[in-house]
């Protein structure tokens, strides 16, 4: 084992800003120069310093042994909430208010005559699901929460009701409670990919497509001769969703369903 503990080198760089000259280094005496191996090690360190633009005053010390390189930690993105006035809010924004995440479900802004602006906001708590409404002054500021969507695959539902998803980028699994997603999971099949909304590292919601394709697993039998326009019957889909479908729709057929209204849109094209 080579002990280089007493070997040190002072490197002072004299580099011009126009890069027309390279850095140089001044090598001090190795104390004590007991072996050619230690001296050679200092020479190698001097050559390394000359190959780099060393800042003035930097002291390079020969290590006592070869060290394992430190692990690399990539830079982290810091999410900073954005502050906006009440007049700049819009439906779909998520407010960070008193430590709660509030989704704006309805927003109205009116200015009757010469009166001051009247702002009415309805929100839904993304954690508890509680709905609230309030009228803030036009000049009041709110913090918009930074949210991130990640493509995730729905795997299964646990016995406690939680839904287990897998991040398709990192393959990490995480739960979403039934209280958070509610009946929206009736539009999601196992092994289906959906966008999961995260606040920092916490999953808080899912983003559904406008419509989905689901298979009819149970429905009433069509009554022969009943072909009246607009007549519908009850049907159960593969996720357990119950909707109204036309009389001619049979078990085993795949249909398109609107995820906002739960309405039948038509047969799915093969």
N, C-alpha and C positions, 0 to 999 in steps of 0.2 A: 504493500500500500504506500503510495507516494504522499508525503505530507508537504503541502505547499503553504502551510499556514503563515509562514514568515515572508512569503513572496508577495510583494505588492507593486503596483505600477500606477503612477499618476499620468493620466492622459488629458492633455489640454488641446482643444480643437481650435484651429484658426481657419475658419471657412468663410469665404466671401459670399454675399447674397447672390451674386451673378453666377455662382457655381463654376467659376473659372479656375478655382484652386481646390484641392482636396484637403481633407482633415489630416493633420499630422499629430503625432503623439510623442511625448517625452518619457522615456523609460528610466525609472529610478533604480537604485541598486537593490538587488535581491539579498535579503538578510536572513541567514548567512548563505552565500552561494556554495552550499556544501556539496551539491551534486550537479552534474551536467543535466540531469533530468529536470530539476527545478528551473535551471536557467533556460532550457529549451521551452519549458512551459510558459515562462514569462515572455519569451520572444514570440511565441504563438499568440499570446494575449495582446502583445504590442501590434502584431500584424492584423489581428482582428479589429483593434481600435482604429488603425489607419484605414481600414476598408470601410469604416462607418463614419458618419458625421457626428462625432462625439461632442457634446455640449461642453463649453469651457468650465473648468473646475471639477469635472467628474473624476472620481477616483475609482479605478478598476482594481479590484483585489482578486488575486488568484484564489480559487476555492480550495478547501481542504480535500475535497473529493468530487467526482462527477455527480452533479445533482440531477434528480429527476425533474424534467420540465414541469412548471406549474400548469394546472389545468386551465383551459381556455373557457371563459364564461362570456357568451355572446351578450351584447348590449340589450337591455330590457326596455320595452316601450312603456312609458309612464302615462297612464290615462288621466288627463286633467279635465274635470268637468267644465263645460262651456257655460258662461253666464249670459243670459239674454233677458230682455224685458218682457213683460206680460204680453205686449202687443206683437211680439215676434214668435210667440208659441204657436204650434200647429198640432192638429190631430195626429196622433202617432208618436209624438215626442214622449220621452220618458224623463220625468223629473226626479231629481235627487233632493227630497224635501224631508227635513228632520230625520235623516238616516233611512228613509223609506224610498222605495222605487215606485213611482206612480205613473202609470201609462195614461196618457190623455186619450180618452175615448170619444170626447165631443168638445168642440171649441167654437164659441161664437163671440163676435166682436161687433158691436153696433154703436153708433154715435147719433142719438136722436136729437135733431135740431142743434141748438147751441149747448146742449147738455154735455157733460163729460162722458167719455167713452165708457161703455158698459161691457165688461168681459165676463163671460160665463164659462167655466171650465168643469168638465166632468172627468173623473179619473178612476182607475182601478188599480189597487195595490197588487203588484206583481208577486208578492210573497203571500199575502193573506187572502187576496181576491176581493177584499172589501171595496165597495164603490162609494165614492164621495164626490161632492161638488162644492165649488166656492167661487167667489167673485173678487179677484184681486184688483188693486189699483193699477192703472195703466203703466205707472212708472215703477212698479215692483219688479225686482229681478229674480230670476229662477236659474237654478243650475240644471243643465241638460246632462244626464248620465251618459257616459261613454259605454256603448254596447258593442259586442262583437258576435258575429254569426259564424258558426262552424258546422260544416257538413258532418252529420253523424248518422249512424245506422241504429235503428231500433232493434234490440235483441229479444227481450222478453219482459214479462211482468213478474215481480217477486210476490211472495205470499202476503207481504205487508202492504201491497198496493203500489209500491214504487215501480217506475218504469226504468229499465236499464238500457242505456245507450252506449255506443262506442264511437269515440272520435275517429273519423276516417283518416285523419292526418297523423295522429300519434298512436292510434290503436288503444288508447286508454279508455276504460269503462267508467261510467259515472251514472248515478241515479237521478231521476227527476220525480218528485213526489206527485201523487195524484191530485193533491190540492193545488199545485201550480199549473198543471196542464189541463185538468178537468176533463170535459167531454171531448176536447179536441183530439184526444188519442183515439177516439172512435173512427177517425179518418186515416189512421196510420196502421199499416200491416206490419207484421214481423219481417225483419230483414229489409225494410224500406228505409231509404235515405231521406232525411229531413234536415232543415237548418235549425240548429239549437242556438238560442240567444244566451250569451254569457255577459255577466257584469263582473269584471275582473276575472276571477277563476271560478265563479259560481254560476252554474246553469240556472236560468230562471224561466225560460219559456221556449216554445217551439214555433216555428214559422211554417204554416201550411201553404201548399200551392193553391191556386184558385179552385181547382177541382181535382178529384181523384177517381180512380177506377176501382170498384169493389164488386165482388161476386154476391149474387143473391143466394142465400142459404135456406131461406124459408119464406113462404108467402101463401096467401089464400089461393084456393083453386078458382080459376076463372069460371064464371057462370055462363053456360052456353046461351048465346043469343043476346047477352048483355054487352052491347057494343056502343053504348051511349058515349058521346064525346065528353071527355073530362072526368069520367068515372075512374076512381083510383082505389087501390086496395093496400093493406098493410104488408110490409115486407121487412125481413131481417137480413142484414148483410153480414159478411164474413167476420167483421170486427165487432159485431153486436149492435151496430147502428140500426135503428128502426126508422123507416121512412115510408112515404106514400109513393107507390109506383102505378103506372097504367095497368089495366086489367090483363093486357096481353104479355106482360113480363112474367117469365117462368123461372123456377128454381134452376140454378146453374148458369144463368146468363150474367154477363158482366155489364155493369152500367156506370155511367158517369154521374158523380154527385158534387154539387156545389158545397164547398167547405164553409162558406159564410152563412148560407141559409139552410143547408141540409136538404135542398130540393133535388129531385130527379131531373137530370139534364138530357138523358137519352141513352140508347144502347152504346156501349163502347165499340169502336171499330177494331176489328181483328188485326 
